[in-house]
Amino acid sequence: MSERLRDGLISAATFAITAILVGYFLFGEIRWQNVIGLSIGGFISWYFIVPRIHKRREEKNRN
């Protein structure tokens, strides 16, 4: 398993757990739309966006 995929899955799980807890404690119910949306967003951000940001920072630091 690649590091990017592992990071994406971990962040998706973390975002899902956070959404479940926040929904339960603030609203008294779990809003599954939020859980699914945050999980997808967490995976996409850590699989696609964050590695690109790290790559650009490394390139700037080399110059």
N, CA, C and O atoms as CSV, one atom per row, in Angstrom:
chain,resi,resn,atom,element,x,y,z
A,1,MET,N,N,0.846,-1.169,0.000
A,1,MET,CA,C,0.000,0.000,0.000
A,1,MET,C,C,0.891,1.231,0.000
A,1,MET,O,O,1.825,1.336,0.794
A,2,SER,N,N,0.598,2.142,-0.880
A,2,SER,CA,C,1.420,3.334,-0.969
A,2,SER,C,C,1.150,4.257,0.219
A,2,SER,O,O,0.110,4.179,0.873
A,3,GLU,N,N,2.104,5.114,0.468
A,3,GLU,CA,C,1.975,6.043,1.593
A,3,GLU,C,C,0.813,7.010,1.373
A,3,GLU,O,O,0.103,7.359,2.315
A,4,ARG,N,N,0.626,7.436,0.131
A,4,ARG,CA,C,-0.481,8.353,-0.176
A,4,ARG,C,C,-1.831,7.710,0.107
A,4,ARG,O,O,-2.709,8.345,0.691
A,5,LEU,N,N,-2.007,6.451,-0.303
A,5,LEU,CA,C,-3.265,5.753,-0.074
A,5,LEU,C,C,-3.503,5.550,1.416
A,5,LEU,O,O,-4.617,5.738,1.903
A,6,ARG,N,N,-2.463,5.169,2.131
A,6,ARG,CA,C,-2.577,4.969,3.569
A,6,ARG,C,C,-2.973,6.268,4.262
A,6,ARG,O,O,-3.868,6.269,5.108
A,7,ASP,N,N,-2.320,7.366,3.915
A,7,ASP,CA,C,-2.658,8.665,4.501
A,7,ASP,C,C,-4.083,9.072,4.159
A,7,ASP,O,O,-4.792,9.618,5.005
A,8,GLY,N,N,-4.509,8.810,2.928
A,8,GLY,CA,C,-5.873,9.134,2.521
A,8,GLY,C,C,-6.910,8.355,3.310
A,8,GLY,O,O,-7.918,8.921,3.734
A,9,LEU,N,N,-6.681,7.072,3.512
A,9,LEU,CA,C,-7.626,6.250,4.256
A,9,LEU,C,C,-7.655,6.627,5.738
A,9,LEU,O,O,-8.719,6.654,6.357
A,10,ILE,N,N,-6.495,6.913,6.296
A,10,ILE,CA,C,-6.444,7.327,7.700
A,10,ILE,C,C,-7.180,8.645,7.904
A,10,ILE,O,O,-7.941,8.796,8.859
A,11,SER,N,N,-6.954,9.591,7.010
A,11,SER,CA,C,-7.639,10.882,7.164
A,11,SER,C,C,-9.137,10.737,6.942
A,11,SER,O,O,-9.919,11.406,7.617
A,12,ALA,N,N,-9.561,9.878,6.012
A,12,ALA,CA,C,-10.998,9.659,5.799
A,12,ALA,C,C,-11.635,9.072,7.056
A,12,ALA,O,O,-12.725,9.484,7.453
A,13,ALA,N,N,-10.962,8.117,7.678
A,13,ALA,CA,C,-11.491,7.533,8.910
A,13,ALA,C,C,-11.522,8.552,10.044
A,13,ALA,O,O,-12.476,8.591,10.822
A,14,THR,N,N,-10.485,9.374,10.139
A,14,THR,CA,C,-10.439,10.395,11.183
A,14,THR,C,C,-11.551,11.424,10.999
A,14,THR,O,O,-12.218,11.801,11.963
A,15,PHE,N,N,-11.747,11.871,9.781
A,15,PHE,CA,C,-12.811,12.825,9.505
A,15,PHE,C,C,-14.183,12.208,9.787
A,15,PHE,O,O,-15.068,12.892,10.302
A,16,ALA,N,N,-14.373,10.933,9.459
A,16,ALA,CA,C,-15.653,10.270,9.696
A,16,ALA,C,C,-15.943,10.164,11.190
A,16,ALA,O,O,-17.056,10.453,11.631
A,17,ILE,N,N,-14.956,9.754,11.958
A,17,ILE,CA,C,-15.143,9.638,13.406
A,17,ILE,C,C,-15.440,10.999,14.017
A,17,ILE,O,O,-16.308,11.115,14.883
A,18,THR,N,N,-14.728,12.028,13.573
A,18,THR,CA,C,-14.964,13.377,14.070
A,18,THR,C,C,-16.377,13.841,13.726
A,18,THR,O,O,-17.053,14.434,14.566
A,19,ALA,N,N,-16.824,13.580,12.511
A,19,ALA,CA,C,-18.170,13.986,12.098
A,19,ALA,C,C,-19.240,13.252,12.905
A,19,ALA,O,O,-20.265,13.839,13.253
A,20,ILE,N,N,-19.009,11.987,13.202
A,20,ILE,CA,C,-19.966,11.226,14.002
A,20,ILE,C,C,-20.048,11.800,15.417
A,20,ILE,O,O,-21.142,12.009,15.941
A,21,LEU,N,N,-18.902,12.052,16.026
A,21,LEU,CA,C,-18.895,12.581,17.390
A,21,LEU,C,C,-19.499,13.976,17.474
A,21,LEU,O,O,-20.301,14.255,18.365
A,22,VAL,N,N,-19.121,14.846,16.557
A,22,VAL,CA,C,-19.659,16.212,16.567
A,22,VAL,C,C,-21.163,16.185,16.314
A,22,VAL,O,O,-21.915,16.887,16.990
A,23,GLY,N,N,-21.601,15.399,15.368
A,23,GLY,CA,C,-23.029,15.303,15.087
A,23,GLY,C,C,-23.810,14.773,16.276
A,23,GLY,O,O,-24.901,15.257,16.574
A,24,TYR,N,N,-23.258,13.786,16.949
A,24,TYR,CA,C,-23.962,13.199,18.091
A,24,TYR,C,C,-24.028,14.170,19.264
A,24,TYR,O,O,-25.085,14.338,19.873
A,25,PHE,N,N,-22.899,14.812,19.584
A,25,PHE,CA,C,-22.876,15.678,20.757
A,25,PHE,C,C,-23.532,17.040,20.521
A,25,PHE,O,O,-24.128,17.594,21.445
A,26,LEU,N,N,-23.440,17.581,19.334
A,26,LEU,CA,C,-24.035,18.895,19.081
A,26,LEU,C,C,-25.506,18.819,18.664
A,26,LEU,O,O,-26.320,19.632,19.102
A,27,PHE,N,N,-25.841,17.854,17.827
A,27,PHE,CA,C,-27.185,17.793,17.269
A,27,PHE,C,C,-28.039,16.673,17.847
A,27,PHE,O,O,-29.248,16.644,17.619
A,28,GLY,N,N,-27.435,15.751,18.589
A,28,GLY,CA,C,-28.189,14.647,19.170
A,28,GLY,C,C,-28.483,13.530,18.195
A,28,GLY,O,O,-29.176,12.573,18.542
A,29,GLU,N,N,-27.972,13.631,16.992
A,29,GLU,CA,C,-28.161,12.580,15.989
A,29,GLU,C,C,-26.960,12.597,15.042
A,29,GLU,O,O,-26.270,13.606,14.894
A,30,ILE,N,N,-26.741,11.468,14.422
A,30,ILE,CA,C,-25.646,11.374,13.458
A,30,ILE,C,C,-26.196,11.759,12.090
A,30,ILE,O,O,-27.148,11.151,11.600
A,31,ARG,N,N,-25.602,12.750,11.491
A,31,ARG,CA,C,-26.016,13.186,10.159
A,31,ARG,C,C,-25.088,12.527,9.135
A,31,ARG,O,O,-23.946,12.946,8.943
A,32,TRP,N,N,-25.605,11.501,8.496
A,32,TRP,CA,C,-24.778,10.672,7.625
A,32,TRP,C,C,-24.288,11.424,6.394
A,32,TRP,O,O,-23.240,11.084,5.845
A,33,GLN,N,N,-25.020,12.430,5.954
A,33,GLN,CA,C,-24.555,13.230,4.829
A,33,GLN,C,C,-23.232,13.910,5.182
A,33,GLN,O,O,-22.316,13.966,4.362
A,34,ASN,N,N,-23.143,14.419,6.394
A,34,ASN,CA,C,-21.904,15.066,6.838
A,34,ASN,C,C,-20.768,14.068,6.950
A,34,ASN,O,O,-19.639,14.359,6.557
A,35,VAL,N,N,-21.065,12.887,7.487
A,35,VAL,CA,C,-20.039,11.867,7.656
A,35,VAL,C,C,-19.468,11.450,6.305
A,35,VAL,O,O,-18.251,11.379,6.135
A,36,ILE,N,N,-20.341,11.178,5.355
A,36,ILE,CA,C,-19.902,10.754,4.026
A,36,ILE,C,C,-19.152,11.875,3.321
A,36,ILE,O,O,-18.104,11.640,2.719
A,37,GLY,N,N,-19.679,13.085,3.389
A,37,GLY,CA,C,-19.030,14.220,2.730
A,37,GLY,C,C,-17.656,14.520,3.295
A,37,GLY,O,O,-16.710,14.751,2.541
A,38,LEU,N,N,-17.536,14.518,4.617
A,38,LEU,CA,C,-16.231,14.780,5.223
A,38,LEU,C,C,-15.244,13.646,4.964
A,38,LEU,O,O,-14.048,13.891,4.811
A,39,SER,N,N,-15.731,12.417,4.913
A,39,SER,CA,C,-14.842,11.290,4.608
A,39,SER,C,C,-14.287,11.402,3.192
A,39,SER,O,O,-13.090,11.215,2.974
A,40,ILE,N,N,-15.143,11.702,2.245
A,40,ILE,CA,C,-14.696,11.870,0.860
A,40,ILE,C,C,-13.744,13.049,0.751
A,40,ILE,O,O,-12.703,12.957,0.100
A,41,GLY,N,N,-14.101,14.156,1.388
A,41,GLY,CA,C,-13.232,15.329,1.360
A,41,GLY,C,C,-11.888,15.081,2.013
A,41,GLY,O,O,-10.863,15.533,1.501
A,42,GLY,N,N,-11.869,14.373,3.131
A,42,GLY,CA,C,-10.612,14.048,3.796
A,42,GLY,C,C,-9.726,13.156,2.942
A,42,GLY,O,O,-8.513,13.355,2.874
A,43,PHE,N,N,-10.342,12.166,2.288
A,43,PHE,CA,C,-9.554,11.287,1.426
A,43,PHE,C,C,-8.974,12.052,0.242
A,43,PHE,O,O,-7.786,11.930,-0.059
A,44,ILE,N,N,-9.807,12.837,-0.424
A,44,ILE,CA,C,-9.341,13.586,-1.597
A,44,ILE,C,C,-8.239,14.565,-1.218
A,44,ILE,O,O,-7.236,14.686,-1.922
A,45,SER,N,N,-8.430,15.263,-0.101
A,45,SER,CA,C,-7.423,16.256,0.278
A,45,SER,C,C,-6.089,15.599,0.613
A,45,SER,O,O,-5.043,16.106,0.208
A,46,TRP,N,N,-6.099,14.486,1.340
A,46,TRP,CA,C,-4.831,13.866,1.730
A,46,TRP,C,C,-4.240,12.991,0.635
A,46,TRP,O,O,-3.045,12.699,0.673
A,47,TYR,N,N,-5.033,12.563,-0.336
A,47,TYR,CA,C,-4.492,11.750,-1.423
A,47,TYR,C,C,-3.974,12.605,-2.577
A,47,TYR,O,O,-2.979,12.257,-3.214
A,48,PHE,N,N,-4.650,13.728,-2.847
A,48,PHE,CA,C,-4.282,14.535,-3.999
A,48,PHE,C,C,-3.639,15.870,-3.641
A,48,PHE,O,O,-2.600,16.220,-4.201
A,49,ILE,N,N,-4.234,16.617,-2.725
A,49,ILE,CA,C,-3.829,18.002,-2.498
A,49,ILE,C,C,-2.595,18.115,-1.604
A,49,ILE,O,O,-1.646,18.816,-1.957
A,50,VAL,N,N,-2.589,17.450,-0.471
A,50,VAL,CA,C,-1.484,17.587,0.484
A,50,VAL,C,C,-0.146,17.119,-0.106
A,50,VAL,O,O,0.854,17.805,0.102
A,51,PRO,N,N,-0.066,15.988,-0.831
A,51,PRO,CA,C,1.222,15.627,-1.432
A,51,PRO,C,C,1.737,16.670,-2.428
A,51,PRO,O,O,2.943,16.899,-2.525
A,52,ARG,N,N,0.828,17.292,-3.158
A,52,ARG,CA,C,1.237,18.332,-4.105
A,52,ARG,C,C,1.803,19.541,-3.357
A,52,ARG,O,O,2.791,20.129,-3.797
A,53,ILE,N,N,1.194,19.913,-2.243
A,53,ILE,CA,C,1.693,21.030,-1.443
A,53,ILE,C,C,3.077,20.711,-0.885
A,53,ILE,O,O,3.969,21.558,-0.911
A,54,HIS,N,N,3.255,19.490,-0.381
A,54,HIS,CA,C,4.561,19.094,0.145
A,54,HIS,C,C,5.628,19.099,-0.943
A,54,HIS,O,O,6.768,19.495,-0.701
A,55,LYS,N,N,5.258,18.660,-2.132
A,55,LYS,CA,C,6.207,18.641,-3.239
A,55,LYS,C,C,6.648,20.048,-3.614
A,55,LYS,O,O,7.831,20.283,-3.859
A,56,ARG,N,N,5.708,20.982,-3.661
A,56,ARG,CA,C,6.047,22.377,-3.985
A,56,ARG,C,C,6.929,22.991,-2.909
A,56,ARG,O,O,7.856,23.736,-3.227
A,57,ARG,N,N,6.663,22.696,-1.649
A,57,ARG,CA,C,7.490,23.234,-0.568
A,57,ARG,C,C,8.908,22.698,-0.634
A,57,ARG,O,O,9.869,23.431,-0.396
A,58,GLU,N,N,9.037,21.415,-0.958
A,58,GLU,CA,C,10.379,20.827,-1.085
A,58,GLU,C,C,11.146,21.465,-2.233
A,58,GLU,O,O,12.346,21.717,-2.126
A,59,GLU,N,N,10.442,21.724,-3.337
A,59,GLU,CA,C,11.110,22.359,-4.481
A,59,GLU,C,C,11.559,23.778,-4.138
A,59,GLU,O,O,12.636,24.198,-4.562
A,60,LYS,N,N,10.760,24.521,-3.381
A,60,LYS,CA,C,11.144,25.866,-2.966
A,60,LYS,C,C,12.347,25.842,-2.028
A,60,LYS,O,O,13.233,26.692,-2.121
A,61,ASN,N,N,12.370,24.872,-1.133
A,61,ASN,CA,C,13.459,24.776,-0.164
A,61,ASN,C,C,14.781,24.365,-0.825
A,61,ASN,O,O,15.852,24.703,-0.321
A,62,ARG,N,N,14.715,23.659,-1.915
A,62,ARG,CA,C,15.929,23.233,-2.624
A,62,ARG,C,C,16.590,24.424,-3.309
A,62,ARG,O,O,17.816,24.474,-3.413
A,63,ASN,N,N,15.802,25.370,-3.771
A,63,ASN,CA,C,16.356,26.518,-4.515
A,63,ASN,C,C,16.839,27.555,-3.600
A,63,ASN,O,O,17.335,28.590,-4.045
